[in-house]
Amino acid sequence: MPLAARVPCPDPHPHPRPHPRPHPRPHRRPHHQPSRPLALPVLLALLLVLAGSGSAGAVDRPVVELSKSQAGTGGSVTVRGSGWRPRALLTLLVCGQAEPKRGVSGGTSTCANADGRAVTTGADGRFHRRLPVVEPPVPCPCVVHVATVTGAEAEADAVLQVAGHAVEPLPAEAVGGRLSLLADPRLRGSGGLLTWFGSPPARTLVVTVGNVGTSPVKNPVFQIGTAHGVYAPAWQDQRWRGTIRPGGKARIELPVELGAGAHGDYTVSLKYGGKVLAEHPWGVGRPWGVTLFWGLVLLVVPAALVRAGLAVIDHVRPRRPGHAARPARRLPLRAPRRASATPWFAPDGDPPRSSGP
């Protein structure tokens, strides 16, 4: 008989077995992986962005080029431009005592305004136009000055040598106080009853300027320009009494007045030292009182003339025989009544006697 296999008896008091301790892993040194070359693409992208912004800024800046840099009086040059505002109206002038760096320091009074040309830019901001070469009213150095007529101010110059024209050195730049705009301009004032009947509209231009130069500005002379629609502004000199010290600021108030009966959209500009400091739109209402007045005139005057004419005609025209004036009828005078006999019932009267048979 086979022997029975021994079966171990279960322990009546079992003890928990101890957990085996994990063997400590050997310390490994970190393996330095080679870094990926991410810096190079980032740098390239940054350079491309900077280059794109630089080219865009170069395109947006107005540029003027001439077909030739020297020409004689009576000839012409072709002016080409790019980077201008689309569909913008520009003026082309030959100006003296100017250079591209300093601009036209003497204003348009140093330009040949009678022989200027106008051109409108295309949708891409480009243009080309032939400009006759004439002698400016002042000596050279000369430039072809291109500037916008409406909208945002923009200008550019290109050097042009006018053969046979006098050349004199430019006057030295004034080193001293320079004014800069510190706050947006505003127009103060409103129209009244007289303005409604055609009186000249008037406002006060209020601006705050600061002296960013190194010397004080005493009694500066500003130029106030008013432009109607697409026309160029008409400038007037106005002196402000006061002194602005270096680093200081001042509130400037200058009167602005338009002509009698003016109405529509106007633009008020402030210029100092040949540079436009501020621009502000001004909408002037129509003087309806004038329209009402002329309407009443057209109604009342013709009616009065008709009445006067009819009265004159009625007084002057001859009378017809058949319609001669009839003599006025005289009413017959009634005879006065005789006093009636004393009635029988009077106190002194006798009663009437009756005749008997």
VOMAR-704171 format. One record per atom (N, C-alpha, C): x, y, z. Coordinates in steps of 0.1 Angstrom, whole numbers, padded with zeros to 4 digits, always signed. Atoms other than C-alpha are relative to their C-alpha. Layout:
REM VOMAR-704171
XYZ...
//
This chain:
REM VOMAR-704171
+0009-0012+0000+0000+0000+0000+0009+0012+0000-0010-0012+0000+0016+0033-0009-0002+0008+0012+0000-0009-0012+0025+0056+0018-0007+0013-0003+0007-0013+0002+0003+0086+0023+0010+0012+0001-0009-0012+0000+0019+0119+0016-0003+0008+0012+0001-0009-0012+0025+0141+0045-0005+0013-0004+0006-0014+0002+0004+0172+0046+0003+0008+0012-0004-0009-0012+0018+0200+0067-0012+0006+0006+0011-0005-0008-0004+0211+0094+0000+0015+0000+0000-0015+0000-0015+0247+0093+0004+0005+0013-0004-0006-0012+0000+0269+0118-0011+0007+0007+0011-0007-0006-0026+0281+0143+0002+0014+0002-0003-0014-0002-0008+0314+0148+0009+0005-0011-0009-0004+0012+0003+0326+0114+0006+0014+0003-0007-0013-0001+0028+0355+0113+0001+0005-0014-0001-0006+0013+0029+0379+0085+0014-0001-0005-0013+0001+0006+0057+0374+0062+0006+0014-0003-0007-0013+0003+0082+0402+0059+0001+0003-0015-0002-0003+0014+0082+0420+0026+0014+0001-0004-0015-0001+0004+0114+0417+0007+0003+0014-0003-0005-0013+0003+0133+0449+0006+0005+0002-0014-0005-0001+0013+0139+0463-0028+0015+0003+0000-0014-0002+0001+0174+0461-0039+0003+0014-0006-0003-0014+0006+0189+0496-0044+0006-0001-0013-0005+0000+0014+0194+0504-0080+0013+0008+0000-0013-0008+0001+0228+0516-0089-0003+0014-0006+0002-0013+0004+0230+0553-0093+0007+0002-0014-0004-0002+0014+0232+0562-0130+0002+0015-0002-0002-0014+0004+0246+0595-0142-0009+0004-0012+0009-0004+0011+0222+0615-0164+0008+0001-0013-0006+0000+0013+0229+0611-0200-0004+0013-0007+0002-0013+0007+0233+0645-0217-0003-0002-0014+0003+0001+0014+0214+0644-0249+0003+0013-0008-0003-0012+0008+0224+0668-0276-0013+0008-0002+0011-0009+0002+0200+0699-0277-0003+0001-0015+0005-0002+0013+0179+0703-0308+0003+0014-0005-0003-0014+0006+0188+0732-0331-0012+0008-0002+0013-0008+0002+0156+0752-0324+0003+0015-0001-0003-0015+0000+0174+0786-0320+0001+0005-0014-0002-0005+0014+0182+0788-0357-0013+0003-0007+0013-0004+0007+0146+0786-0371-0006+0012+0007+0006-0012-0007+0135+0811-0344+0006+0013-0005-0008-0011+0005+0162+0835-0354-0004+0004-0014+0003-0002+0014+0154+0831-0391-0014+0007-0001+0013-0006+0001+0117+0838-0385+0000+0014+0005-0001-0014-0005+0125+0869-0364+0006+0009-0010-0006-0008+0010+0147+0882-0391-0009+0003-0012+0010-0002+0011+0120+0876-0417-0010+0010+0004+0010-0009-0005+0095+0895-0396+0005+0014+0000-0005-0013+0000+0118+0924-0391+0003+0006-0014-0002-0004+0014+0127+0925-0428-0013+0004-0006+0013-0004+0005+0090+0925-0437-0005+0013+0005+0005-0013-0006+0082+0953-0413+0008+0012-0006-0009-0011+0005+0112+0973-0426-0004+0003-0014+0004-0003+0014+0101+0969-0462-0013+0006-0001+0013-0007+0000+0065+0978-0454+0001+0015+0004-0002-0014-0003+0077+1009-0437+0006+0008-0011-0007-0007+0011+0099+1018-0466-0011+0003-0011+0010-0002+0011+0069+1013-0490-0010+0011+0004+0010-0010-0004+0046+1035-0469+0006+0014+0000-0006-0014+0000+0070+1064-0468+0000+0005-0015+0001-0006+0014+0064+1087-0498+0014+0002-0006-0013-0001+0007+0092+1086-0524-0003+0007-0013+0001-0007+0012+0098+1109-0553+0013-0002-0008-0011+0001+0009+0121+1103-0583-0002+0008-0013+0000-0008+0012+0130+1124-0613+0007-0008-0012-0006+0007+0011+0138+1112-0648+0014+0006-0003-0013-0006+0001+0168+1136-0648+0002+0010+0011-0003-0009-0012+0185+1156-0620+0003+0014-0004-0003-0013+0005+0193+1186-0642-0007+0003-0013+0007-0004+0012+0173+1205-0668+0000+0015+0000+0000-0015+0002+0171+1240-0682-0014+0005-0001+0013-0006+0001+0143+1264-0683-0007-0002-0013+0007+0003+0013+0117+1255-0709-0001-0015-0002+0000+0014+0002+0124+1218-0706-0011-0006+0010+0009+0007-0009+0105+1192-0685+0006-0012+0005-0004+0012-0007+0111+1163-0662-0012-0009+0003+0011+0009-0004+0090+1132-0654+0002-0003+0014+0000+0002-0014+0082+1129-0618-0008-0013+0003+0006+0013-0004+0075+1094-0604+0000-0001+0015+0001+0002-0015+0063+1086-0569-0006-0013+0004+0005+0013-0005+0055+1056-0548-0001+0002+0015+0001+0000-0015+0044+1049-0512-0010+0011+0004+0010-0010-0004+0016+1076-0513-0013-0006+0004+0013+0004-0004-0019+1073-0500-0008-0003-0013+0008+0002+0013-0042+1057-0527-0010+0011-0002+0010-0010+0004-0064+1081-0546+0002+0013+0006-0003-0013-0006-0047+1111-0531+0003+0011-0011-0003-0011+0009-0045+1145-0548+0013+0007+0004-0013-0005-0003-0010+1158-0550+0003+0012-0009-0005-0012+0007+0007+1191-0561+0015-0002-0003-0014+0001+0003+0040+1192-0579+0005+0014-0003-0005-0013+0002+0061+1224-0577+0015+0000+0000-0014-0002+0000+0096+1236-0585+0003+0011+0010-0003-0010-0010+0109+1254-0554+0015+0002+0002-0014-0004-0003+0141+1272-0545+0002+0001+0015-0005-0001-0014+0161+1276-0513-0006-0011+0008+0005+0011-0007+0153+1241-0503+0009-0012-0003-0007+0013+0002+0168+1206-0500-0008-0011+0007+0008+0011-0005+0153+1172-0492+0001-0001+0015-0001+0002-0015+0167+1171-0456-0008+0011+0008+0006-0011-0007+0154+1205-0446-0014+0003-0005+0013-0003+0006+0124+1207-0469-0001+0014-0005+0002-0014+0005+0109+1239-0483-0002+0009+0012+0000-0007-0013+0118+1261-0453-0008+0013-0002+0007-0013+0002+0103+1293-0469-0014-0002-0004+0014+0002+0004+0070+1277-0477-0002+0001-0015+0002+0000+0015+0053+1277-0511+0002+0013-0006-0003-0013+0006+0061+1314-0516+0013-0001-0007-0012+0001+0007+0095+1302-0528-0001-0010-0012+0002+0010+0011+0080+1279-0554-0007+0008-0012+0007-0005+0012+0068+1285-0590-0014-0005+0000+0014+0005-0002+0031+1281-0581-0008+0001-0014+0008-0001+0012+0018+1293-0615+0003-0011-0010-0004+0010+0010+0036+1265-0634-0001-0014+0007+0001+0013-0007+0028+1237-0609-0010-0009-0007+0009+0010+0005+0009+1205-0617-0006-0008+0011+0007+0008-0009-0016+1183-0600-0001-0014-0005+0001+0014+0004-0019+1145-0601-0007-0008+0011+0006+0009-0010-0039+1118-0584+0006-0014+0000-0006+0013-0001-0023+1086-0572-0010-0011-0003+0008+0012+0003-0035+1052-0582-0003-0008+0012+0003+0009-0011-0048+1024-0561+0012-0005+0007-0012+0005-0006-0013+1013-0554+0009+0011+0006-0008-0011-0006-0001+1047-0543+0011+0006-0009-0010-0005+0009+0020+1054-0574-0006+0010-0010+0004-0010+0009+0019+1082-0599+0012+0003-0009-0010-0005+0008+0039+1097-0628-0006+0012-0008+0005-0012+0006+0036+1132-0643+0011+0008-0005-0010-0008+0006+0055+1155-0666-0002+0014+0006+0000-0013-0007+0065+1188-0649+0009+0010-0008-0008-0010+0007+0077+1219-0668+0011+0006+0009-0010-0005-0008+0110+1232-0656+0000+0016-0001+0000-0014+0000+0108+1269-0647+0009+0005+0012-0008-0006-0011+0129+1293-0625-0008+0004+0011+0008-0005-0012+0116+1297-0590+0003+0014+0003-0002-0015-0003+0113+1332-0575+0012+0002+0009-0012-0002-0009+0143+1326-0552+0011-0009-0006-0011+0008+0006+0178+1312-0560-0001-0015+0005-0001+0014-0004+0186+1275-0559+0010-0001+0012+0003+0013+0004+0194+1249-0545-0015-0002-0001+0014+0002+0004+0161+1237-0560-0004-0014+0002+0005+0014-0001+0139+1207-0555-0014+0000-0007+0014+0002+0004+0107+1193-0569-0008-0004+0012+0007+0002-0013+0083+1195-0540-0014-0006-0003+0012+0007+0002+0054+1170-0539-0007+0000+0014+0007+0000-0013+0027+1174-0512-0014-0003-0003+0014+0003+0001-0008+1162-0505-0008+0013+0001+0009-0011-0001-0037+1186-0509-0011-0002+0010+0010+0003-0009-0063+1169-0488+0004-0012+0009-0003+0012-0008-0063+1144-0460+0013+0002+0009-0012+0000-0008-0032+1135-0439+0011+0007-0007-0011-0007+0006-0002+1157-0445+0011-0010-0003-0012+0008+0005+0026+1141-0465+0007+0008-0011-0008-0007+0010+0054+1155-0486+0013-0007-0002-0013+0005+0003+0086+1146-0503+0006+0009-0010-0007-0009+0009+0113+1164-0523+0011-0008-0007-0010+0006+0008+0137+1155-0550+0009+0011-0006-0009-0011+0004+0168+1175-0560-0001+0002-0015+0001-0004+0014+0166+1194-0593+0009+0012-0002-0009-0012+0004+0194+1216-0608-0006+0007-0012+0005-0008+0011+0179+1243-0629+0011+0008-0006-0011-0005+0007+0205+1252-0654-0002+0015-0003+0000-0014+0003+0213+1289-0657-0007+0008+0012+0006-0007-0011+0195+1298-0624+0010+0003+0011-0009-0004-0010+0213+1316-0596+0000-0010+0012-0002+0009-0011+0226+1295-0567+0006+0008+0012-0005-0006-0012+0230+1308-0531-0001-0010+0011+0000+0009-0011+0238+1290-0499-0013+0002+0008+0012-0001-0009+0208+1282-0476+0003+0008+0012-0002-0007-0013+0203+1304-0446+0002-0010+0011-0003+0009-0012+0216+1289-0413-0013-0003+0007+0011+0004-0008+0191+1270-0393+0000+0007+0013+0001-0007-0013+0178+1288-0363+0000-0010+0011-0001+0009-0011+0190+1271-0332-0006+0006+0012+0007-0006-0011+0167+1278-0303-0012-0008+0003+0012+0006-0004+0132+1272-0292-0007-0007-0012+0008+0007+0009+0110+1247-0310-0013-0004+0007+0013+0003-0006+0073+1242-0304-0005-0013-0005+0006+0013+0004+0056+1209-0304-0014-0001+0006+0014+0001-0005+0019+1200-0300-0001-0010+0012+0001+0009-0012+0011+1184-0266-0014-0005+0002+0014+0005-0001-0027+1180-0268-0008+0003-0013+0008-0002+0012-0054+1177-0294-0006+0014-0001+0006-0013+0001-0067+1210-0307-0015-0001+0000+0014-0001-0001-0103+1221-0303-0005+0014-0004+0006-0013+0003-0126+1248-0315-0010+0004+0010+0009-0005-0011-0144+1269-0289-0009+0011-0006+0009-0010+0005-0175+1289-0296-0012-0007-0008+0012+0005+0007-0208+1285-0314-0006+0012-0008+0006-0010+0008-0229+1303-0339-0012+0007+0007+0011-0007-0006-0256+1328-0331-0011+0004-0010+0011-0004+0009-0287+1345-0346+0006+0007-0012-0006-0008+0011-0265+1368-0368+0006-0010-0010-0006+0010+0009-0246+1338-0382-0011-0007-0008+0011+0007+0007-0280+1322-0391-0005+0009-0011+0004-0009+0010-0286+1353-0412+0012+0004-0009-0011-0002+0009-0252+1352-0430+0012+0007+0006-0012-0006-0006-0228+1368-0405+0012-0009+0000-0012+0009+0001-0192+1355-0407+0001-0009+0012-0002+0009-0011-0188+1324-0386+0014+0002+0006-0012-0003-0007-0161+1328-0359+0001-0011+0011-0004+0010-0011-0144+1303-0335+0013+0004+0006-0013-0002-0007-0114+1302-0312+0007-0013+0000-0008+0012+0000-0087+1276-0319+0008-0001+0013-0007+0002-0013-0073+1263-0286+0009-0012-0001-0010+0010+0001-0041+1243-0286+0010+0001+0012-0010+0000-0010-0015+1233-0260+0013-0004-0006-0013+0003+0006+0021+1235-0272+0011+0001+0011-0011+0000-0009+0054+1229-0255+0013+0004-0007-0013-0004+0005+0089+1243-0260+0010-0012+0002-0010+0011-0001+0113+1213-0268+0014+0005-0004-0013-0005+0004+0142+1236-0277+0008+0004+0012-0009-0004-0011+0170+1251-0257+0000+0014+0004+0001-0014-0003+0160+1287-0257-0015+0004+0000+0014-0004-0001+0128+1306-0249-0006+0005-0014+0007-0005+0012+0102+1314-0276-0008+0012+0004+0007-0012-0003+0090+1350-0274-0009+0005-0011+0010-0006+0010+0059+1363-0291+0000-0008-0013+0000+0007+0013+0057+1335-0317-0011+0004-0009+0009-0003+0011+0040+1341-0350-0005-0013-0006+0006+0012+0006+0016+1313-0360-0007+0004-0013+0008-0002+0013-0002+1308-0393-0012-0009+0001+0013+0007+0000-0039+1299-0393-0005-0002-0014+0004+0003+0013-0051+1282-0424-0014-0006+0000+0013+0006+0001-0087+1275-0434-0002-0005-0015+0002+0006+0013-0095+1252-0463-0014-0006-0001+0014+0005+0002-0129+1244-0478+0001-0011-0011+0000+0012+0009-0132+1209-0493+0014-0004-0004-0012+0004+0006-0104+1200-0516+0010+0011-0003-0008-0011+0003-0090+1235-0519+0012+0001+0010-0012-0002-0009-0056+1245-0504-0004+0011+0010+0004-0009-0010-0058+1264-0472+0006+0014-0003-0004-0014+0001-0056+1302-0471+0006+0004+0014-0007-0002-0013-0030+1312-0444+0000+0015+0004-0001-0013-0005-0030+1342-0422+0009+0000+0013-0009-0001-0011-0003+1353-0397-0007+0006+0012+0005-0006-0012-0013+1358-0361+0010-0002+0011-0010+0000-0010+0010+1367-0333-0006-0003+0014+0004+0002-0014+0006+1353-0298+0010+0007+0010-0008-0008-0009+0018+1375-0270+0003-0009+0012-0005+0007-0012+0039+1357-0244+0013-0007-0003-0013+0007+0000+0070+1337-0237-0001-0014+0005+0000+0014-0004+0074+1299-0236+0015-0004+0003-0013+0004-0004+0105+1288-0217+0003-0014-0004-0004+0014+0004+0125+1257-0226-0006-0010+0010+0006+0010-0008+0107+1226-0213-0014+0004+0005+0013-0004-0004+0076+1247-0206-0011-0002-0010+0012+0001+0009+0041+1247-0221-0009+0011+0001+0009-0011+0000+0015+1272-0229-0013-0004-0008+0013+0002+0006-0022+1273-0239-0002+0011-0010+0001-0010+0010-0026+1291-0272-0014+0001-0005+0013-0003+0005-0059+1307-0282+0001+0010-0011+0000-0008+0012-0062+1321-0317-0013+0001-0007+0013-0001+0006-0093+1335-0334+0000-0005-0014+0001+0005+0013-0105+1319-0366-0014+0006-0005+0012-0005+0006-0131+1336-0389-0001-0003-0015+0002+0003+0014-0146+1327-0422-0007+0012-0007+0007-0011+0007-0163+1349-0449-0015+0000+0003+0015-0001-0002-0199+1361-0447-0007-0011-0009+0007+0010+0007-0223+1333-0457+0007-0013-0002-0007+0012+0002-0197+1306-0455-0008-0012+0006+0007+0012-0005-0211+1271-0450+0007-0012-0007-0006+0012+0006-0199+1235-0456+0011-0006+0010-0010+0006-0008-0170+1214-0444+0013+0007-0002-0013-0007+0000-0138+1233-0435+0010-0007+0008-0011+0006-0008-0104+1223-0421+0008+0012+0005-0008-0010-0006-0086+1246-0397+0014-0006+0003-0013+0005-0002-0048+1242-0397+0008+0010+0008-0009-0008-0007-0021+1256-0374+0014-0003-0004-0013+0002+0005+0014+1261-0387+0010+0009+0008-0010-0008-0006+0046+1273-0370+0014-0005-0005-0013+0004+0005+0081+1274-0384+0000-0008-0013+0000+0008+0013+0070+1260-0418-0006-0014+0002+0005+0013-0002+0055+1229-0402-0014+0001+0006+0014+0000-0005+0018+1221-0396+0000-0008+0013+0000+0006-0014+0013+1214-0359-0013-0007+0002+0013+0005-0004-0024+1207-0358-0010+0003-0011+0011-0001+0010-0055+1202-0380-0013-0004+0008+0013+0003-0006-0092+1203-0369-0011+0002-0010+0012-0002+0009-0124+1198-0389-0010+0010+0006+0010-0010-0004-0151+1225-0388-0011-0001-0010+0012+0000+0008-0186+1219-0401-0008+0012+0003+0008-0013-0001-0204+1252-0407-0014-0002-0006+0014+0002+0005-0242+1251-0410-0004+0011-0010+0004-0010+0011-0260+1268-0439-0008+0011+0007+0008-0012-0005-0274+1303-0431-0014+0000-0005+0014+0001+0005-0311+1294-0435-0008+0013+0001+0007-0013-0001-0321+1329-0424+0001+0008-0013-0001-0007+0013-0308+1343-0457-0009-0006-0010+0009+0007+0009-0328+1317-0476-0015+0005+0003+0013-0005-0004-0359+1327-0456-0002+0014-0004+0001-0014+0003-0353+1364-0462-0003+0001-0015+0002-0001+0014-0350+1359-0500-0013-0006-0004+0013+0006+0003-0381+1337-0500-0011+0010+0003+0010-0010-0003-0401+1364-0483+0001+0012-0010-0001-0011+0010-0387+1390-0508-0006-0004-0013+0006+0004+0012-0397+1369-0537-0016-0001+0001+0014+0001-0001-0432+1366-0523-0007+0014+0002+0006-0013-0004-0438+1401-0509+0002+0011-0011-0003-0010+0010-0421+1423-0535-0009-0001-0012+0009+0001+0012-0440+1409-0565-0015+0003+0003+0013-0004-0004-0473+1412-0546-0002+0015+0001+0001-0014-0002-0466+1448-0537+0001+0007-0014-0001-0006+0013-0456+1456-0573-0013-0001-0008+0013+0002+0007-0488+1441-0586-0011+0010+0005+0010-0009-0006-0509+1461-0562+0002+0015-0004-0003-0013+0005-0491+1493-0571-0003+0002-0014+0003-0002+0014-0494+1487-0608-0015+0001-0002+0015+0000+0002-0532+1480-0605-0005+0014+0004+0005-0014-0004-0536+1513-0586+0003+0010-0010-0004-0010+0010-0517+1533-0612-0009-0002-0012+0008+0002+0012-0536+1517-0640-0014+0005+0002+0013-0004-0002-0569+1524-0624-0001+0016+0001+0000-0014-0001-0559+1560-0618+0002+0007-0014-0004-0006+0013-0545+1567-0653-0010-0003-0011+0008+0004+0011-0569+1549-0676-0012+0010-0002+0011-0009+0003-0596+1572-0693-0013-0007+0003+0014+0005-0003-0633+1568-0684-0008-0001-0013+0008+0002+0012-0657+1555-0711-0013+0009+0001+0012-0008+0000-0687+1577-0722-0012-0007+0006+0012+0007-0005-0713+1551-0715+0001-0003+0015-0001+0002-0014-0700+1547-0681+0004+0013+0008-0003-0013-0007-0699+1584-0672-0006+0000+0014+0005+0000-0013-0705+1591-0637-0013+0007+0001+0013-0006-0002-0741+1598-0629+0000+0010+0011+0001-0010-0012-0750+1629-0609-0007-0006+0011+0006+0006-0012-0759+1621-0575-0014+0005+0001+0014-0003-0001-0796+1620-0569-0003+0007+0013+0004-0008-0011-0811+1646-0547-0013-0005+0006+0013+0004-0006-0837+1635-0523-0009+0012+0002+0010-0012-0001-0869+1658-0524-0002+0003+0015+0002-0004-0014-0873+1678-0493-0015+0000+0003+0014+0000-0004-0905+1672-0475-0005+0013+0006+0005-0013-0006-0927+1702-0467-0004-0002+0014+0003+0001-0014-0931+1709-0431-0015-0001+0002+0014+0002-0003-0964+1698-0416-0005+0013+0007+0007-0011-0007-0989+1725-0406-0005-0005+0014+0005+0004-0013-0999+1726-0371-0015-0003+0000+0014+0005+0001-1031+1707-0367-0009+0009+0010+0010-0008-0009-1062+1724-0352+0000-0006+0014+0000+0004-0014-1067+1723-0316-0011-0010+0002+0010+0011-0002-1084+1691-0307-0012+0004+0009+0012-0004-0007-1119+1693-0293+0001-0003+0015-0001+0003-0014-1107+1678-0261+0009+0009+0007-0009-0009-0007-1085+1707-0254-0008+0007+0011+0008-0006-0011-1094+1725-0222-0007+0013-0004+0007-0013+0005-1103+1758-0241-0009-0003-0012+0008+0002+0012-1120+1741-0270-0015-0005+0004+0014+0005-0002-1158+1735-0273-0001-0013-0007+0002+0013+0007-1170+1701-0282-0008+0003-0013+0007-0002+0013-1183+1698-0317-0015-0001+0002+0015+0000-0001-1220+1705-0321-0005-0009-0011+0006+0009+0010-1241+1679-0337-0012+0007-0007+0011-0006+0008-1266+1691-0363-0012-0009+0002+0013+0007-0003-1301+1681-0352-0009+0000-0013+0010+0000+0010-1331+1673-0374-0008+0013+0000
//
